[in-house]
Amino acid sequence: MSIITDIEAQLFSLRNEKYAEFQKNLTPTHGSEHFIGVKTPELKQLAKELRKRPDTAEFLDQLPHRYFEEDQLHSFIISEEKEFQHCMERLEAFLPYVDNWATCDQLSPKVFAKHRGELIEYVDKWLASGHTYTVRFAVGTLMRHFLGEYFRAEYADRVAAVSSEEYYINMMRAWYFATALAKNYDEVLPYIEQKRLDRWTHNKTIQKAAESFRVTDAHKQYLRSLKV
């Protein structure tokens, strides 16, 4: 039995039809036939087991995948890759096939934290890709790995400069700036005061910051006064 057939059999053995419907409603870009219905903890456990197999590369090379859960497995396997260059090779091959926000946001390689200097060059390329979920992934990477002590205004400039009508890109941009307000308030506030974002992202940033427990009440009150 090939690893592809084996994985599919294991996924269907874990199938939960109600959860499949729940996932479909959360990820409206796909029809119901794309979802098997396997919960995330079970997928993570399966990904952990797959990483130990000598034929896992055969699964990773088989793109695009048929099912959402296979994309999730792919994300979890890449996220645990310990060697940076190998991780990037696998990631660059996979990103063009990422076609939903859930898989995009689960894709979070741990090795990134040790390679920020090399990583930023990839981020610039991803931001310029024109592919919705590659751009979203780039903004998410800046949010996860380049805030707090690693924040630089030029990184926020990159996110502010993204021009898109795509909901899933602009939602991530708002998430980035709301998180940046929580971690780097003084440096990021001018982007809101000077209205450097498009109206929708500007207002969504304020909304998300106001919902965050990491933003002080005084800051929330002031941010609300800046809504357009």
Disulfide bonds with the S-S distance in Angstrom:
none
